[in-house]
Structures are given as C-alpha cells and as structure tokens.
C-alpha cells in the first residue's frame, strides 16, 4: 500500500520558527496530520525552513500546510528537498 509517512520540506510563509515536535496540520483541520522533525531560519534562503513527516498526499510541492507554533498556526508551503542546490 506504500508508506504511511513521507519526509517533506517546508518553507514558512508566516513569521516563526518550526521546532522539533511541533504539529503539522492541513488547513482547516483540527487534528495534526504530521510532525516537524527539525526547523531553523535559513540565511541563504532568507526564510524559515523545516522538515516534517506527513502523509504522502500532503507531500506534493506547492501544497499549503500549517505548523502549530505556540498558540497560533503559521502557513507553510511544501517544497522539494534539498532546499538549496549549490551552483556548479
């Protein structure tokens, strides 16, 4: 049947930094669909980035998800990994 979870890359479109263990939601859903594995501000990209485990159907680049940071939800866009490819 395939994997139940996939590692996905996220770029936060709102303010905040995702940290390990923060919940990941589909927009408008009350229950988390995934969890952040790591996150940090990226000086190279000029944005906050994160990696999370989530369902395969939410791993399509361009999909909008939300990350629970403290008492708010911050919008995040699924992006392909790696986040940055060094120019050759």
C-alpha positions in Angstrom: 0.0 0.0 0.0 3.0 2.3 0.2 4.5 4.4 3.1 2.2 6.0 5.6 4.5 8.9 6.1 7.0 10.9 4.0 9.7 13.4 4.8 8.6 16.7 3.4 10.4 20.1 3.1 8.5 23.2 4.2 9.2 26.9 3.8 7.3 29.0 6.3 5.3 31.9 4.7 4.5 33.5 8.0 6.6 34.6 11.0 8.0 31.9 13.3 10.5 29.1 13.5 9.3 25.5 13.5 10.9 23.3 16.0 11.1 19.5 16.6 7.8 18.1 17.7 5.6 20.9 16.5 2.4 19.6 14.9 1.7 19.9 11.2 -1.9 20.5 10.0 -3.8 20.5 6.8 -5.6 23.9 6.5 -8.9 24.0 8.4 -8.4 20.6 10.1 -8.3 20.3 13.9 -6.2 17.1 14.1 -2.5 17.2 13.1 -1.5 15.2 10.0 2.2 15.2 10.8 5.1 16.4 13.0 8.1 18.6 12.5 11.5 16.8 12.7 13.7 19.9 12.5 13.5 23.6 11.6 15.6 26.7 11.5 15.9 30.1 9.9 17.9 29.9 6.6 20.2 32.9 6.0 20.9 31.6 2.5 17.2 31.4 1.5 16.1 34.3 3.7 13.2 32.3 5.2 12.5 29.8 7.9 12.6 26.2 6.7 11.6 22.9 8.3 11.4 19.2 7.6 8.4 17.1 8.8 6.9 13.7 8.5 3.4 13.8 6.9 1.1 11.8 4.8 2.1 11.1 1.2 -0.8 13.1 -0.2 0.4 16.2 1.6 4.0 15.9 0.2 3.2 17.4 -3.2 5.3 20.6 -3.8 3.1 23.6 -3.6 0.7 22.1 -1.0 -0.1 24.6 1.7 0.1 23.3 5.3 0.1 24.9 8.7 2.5 24.4 11.6 1.4 24.9 15.2 3.8 27.3 16.8 2.8 28.1 20.4 -0.9 29.2 20.3 -1.0 30.0 16.6 -0.8 28.3 13.2 1.8 29.5 10.7 1.3 28.8 7.0 4.0 26.8 5.3 4.4 25.6 1.7 5.7 22.2 0.7 8.9 22.4 -1.3 11.2 19.8 -2.9 14.3 18.7 -1.0 17.1 19.6 -0.8 16.1 23.2 -0.1 19.2 24.6 -1.8 21.4 23.2 -4.6 24.9 24.7 -4.9 25.6 26.2 -8.3 28.0 24.1 -10.4 
